[in-house]
Amino acid sequence: MSSSFWSSSHCRYWLVTRSHLLAARSLDSQYATPRQLYCLGIWFANLIQKLGKKLNLRQIPIATATVLFRRFYLKNHYCETNPYLVIAACLFVAAKVEETPVHIKVVVNDAKIVFTENGIRMFSPEPTKVGEMEFYLLEDLDFHLVVFHPYRSLLHICGREPADSGKFAKSRVEEDAEIKRKETEARRKHEDARKVSLGVGRMNAMIDDVSGGEWEESEEKRIRRLMGRGSGEGLMDIDEGVVQMCLFVINDTYRTDVHLLYPPYVISLAVLYIGFCFVAKNNPTGTRTTRGSSFQVTNLASSTDINAALGLDAPPTGVAEFFASFEVSLPILFACIQDIIVLYPIWEAFEPMSRGADAKAEKDKDSFTSDDAEALVRRMIEARAVALTHPDTSSYQLAGSKRRRP
């Protein structure tokens, strides 16, 4: 597995644009509305969650399976595959990728139970089918199985666990002092060499060149070197309740497409912004409702002292200053926030929390709920089969080709 997100297959191959997403769903959009396709994404993510819990998997393998499922359907379509077989294969592969393998027969048996409980009759409980689907899945994913999740980025940003900064022989203060010493020695040697070659009389005329020598590090490069090494310090004292809420919101984001559109650190910042807004709304006075992290408090004190010794600014104390300290495009950040927020009203309409008379009364002819999802998948697959069998008489046209006129 790649230790660097920027050199990983996740960053290089599996961050796509919105136009790519729309093109990937162009065929499915002939058989369902955009809202129905969005709800199907929620439906499949919920099934992955239920089956993952049935298999006693942790959240990370479940999240990995959800991302692999969405990556697979960047190259395939719901109407041309069996999504429930893909779900079982994704969990089977994700469990192995995250080093918590489950036997294929256990996956098949538990999948049969979960799908039966949800009224799904399209799943074939045969281990050979899941094993065959595994090879198709790996081929379409180009064997890129590395998935970076926002959980760790969030904990690093909040100072809840140390960043993977590597092992260094010297601290940042010692490293900075040594570089400054080398700069001073290089400047002195350069001055001595010029005195010998040019003479003392011409030295004053060339003194301006000395201050701009290539051995001298600019202040911007110095700050990037010191802060880019990864200190592992929390940047702000963040309430524990905010962090816990953000972890729950990250779980919800796997029902959206944000993991195909944004890097994990952008998702972490977007979720943190939502957490801050929610706490500010429910706690206008700003009083702390839960304790902070003792690990973070210790590192914040250390961070303040180290930054003072290096001549850098102290860690931020306000939310606005905290977000401004990140070199992240605000339009991209707020687009990610919007993509997350829009999930909740659609999810609530798709799976109402109340299943009583009120919920039934609110249902109209245009509504689409979880009870309709399984039937829609079957209709899409059947309609596509008809379109492929009888392309001239079908009401649907093939992807990438024009219908022939009779």
VENFEN-V388250 format. One record per helix or strand of 3 or more residues. SS is the DSSP state (H for helix, E for strand). FROM is the first residue (numbers start at 1). TO is the last residue. Records with the same first field share a line. If there is no record, write none. Layout:
SS=FROM-TO / FROM-TO
This chain:
H=5-7 / 9-13 / 18-24 / 28-30 / 34-54 / 59-72 / 78-80 / 83-97 / 104-117 / 127-140 / 150-157 / 172-198 / 204-211 / 219-228 / 240-253 / 258-261 / 264-282 / 294-310 / 319-324 / 330-350 / 357-362 / 370-389
